[in-house]
């Protein structure tokens, strides 16, 4: 039985897991931006999960895209720029570029990129640059289903694509 004498310790035991989970939530690594860029350096999709002014976004995109496109196939797919760790991967004519916290695991980010490409492939049936260009709102929707507030929240392709398929059924 809980008495007045030990109720404060009981309350602290109940609050402790909440505070622990809150502190873990506040310390989670995050994705700051996701870019899809063609081989000529033209941005086809840009999604930002932390605030940057338009001027800063333009400068950041130009510099990161230049650095990623300049790297050879034999070089590493990770680089550091300002306070970001940049992870990129090329699929056909598109570069998928993700900027994350410096503590983030590069291999996990590569897996996220691969999952995103597989999801886009499943939806667009062999995705290409034109699919992204002409269906930009659907591409953004897929990214938003996978990432919320800079954290990956869903990787199951069926769960990601179900809402967009339902929306498409409604349009018919």
N, C-alpha and C positions, 0 to 999 in steps of 0.2 A: 504494500500500500504506500502511496505517496503522502508524506507528511509535509508540514510547513518547513521542517528542518531540511529535508532533502529535495524539495520541489525546485529550488534554484539550480541544483546540479542536474536535475532531470531536464529542466528547460534548456540548460546549456548543452546537454547531450542532444536535444532535439534540434537546436539551432546550429550546432557544430557542422553536421553534414551539409546543411544549406549554405553556410559560409564557405565551407571547403569547395563545394561545387561552384559557388559564385566566384571564388578566387580563381578556380581553374578556367571558368568561362571568360573572365577578364584577361587572363594571361594566354588565351589561345592564339596560335599563329593564324594569320589571315592572308587571304589573297587581296591585293590592293588593286590590281587591274588585270584584264584579259584583253589581248589584241589578236585579231586575225589579219594578217598582212600578206599581200601577194609578193611575188619575186621582184617586182619593180618598186616595192616599198609603199604601195598604196594601201591604206588601212581600209579593210572591208567591214570590220566590226570592232568596236571598242566599248568595253564595259568597265566602269570604275566602281570600286566598292569603298573607297575612302576619298574624301574631298580633295580635289585639286582644281585650281582655277583653270579656265580655258587656256590661258597663256601658258601655264605650267604643263598642262596636258599636251599641248602642241609641241613644246620643247622636249618633254619627256619622250613622247612618241617618236619624234624625229631622231633623237639621239639613240634610243634603244633599237629602233628599227635599223638604223645605220650600222650599229654594232653587230646585231644579229645577222644581217645580210652579208656582212663582211667576213664572217667566220666561215672557215672551210668545213667540209663534211668530216674531216679527220679530227677537228677540234671539239672540245667539250661543249655541251649544250647548256652550260650554266655560266653566268657572269654576274658580277656585282656592279650595280650602278646606284650612286648616292646611297640611300639607306635601304635599297631593295636588293633582293636576290632575284635575278631574272632567269627563268627557265623557259627554254623554247624547243620546239620540235617542228620539223618540216614534214608535211604530208602533201605529196604531189606539188601543186603550185602555191599552196598556202603555208605560211608560218603561223603557228600558234604560240603566242608569247604571253607568259604569265609572270607578273611581278608579285613577290611574296615577301614576308618578313625574313630577315637574315637567318633566323633560327630554324626556318622551315626545312623539311626534308625534301631534297631535290627529286629523289626517286618517287616519292608520293605525288609530287606535282606532275612529274612525267606520266604517272598512272592516271591522274586526273585528266590530263590533256588527252591521253589515249581513250579514256572512257568518253570524253566529250566528242571526240572524232567518231568513235563507234556509234554513239547515240545519233549524231548528225547523219552518219551513213545510213543508219537504220531508217531514220525519218525521210531523208531525201533520196534514198536508194542510190548509193554511191555519190556522196556529196562532192561538189566542185565549187569553185569560186563563184560561178554564176548563180548557183543555188543560194549562196549566202547573200549575194547582191540583190537578187530579185525577191527574196523572202527574208529580209533583214529582221522583220518583227518576229517571225517564227524562230529564227536563230537566237535572238535576244531572249525570247520566251524559254527556250531550251536551257540557255545559260542560267536564267533566273530560277528555273526549276532545280538546277543542280547546286547553285551557290546562293546563299542568303547572307547578307552583311559580311561578305568576305570569307565565310566558312562553307566548306563543302557539306551540304545537307542531304544529298541524294546521289547515289551512283547506280541504282537499279534502272536500267533502260526502260523497262515497261512502266515503272512508276513515273518516270520523267516524261514519257511520251503520251501517257493516258490523257492528261488534261488537254493537250493540244489536239489529240485525235477527237476528243469529245467536242471541242470548239469547231473543228472542221465538219463534224457530223451536223452540228446545228446550222451551219451556213448552207448546207445542201437542201 
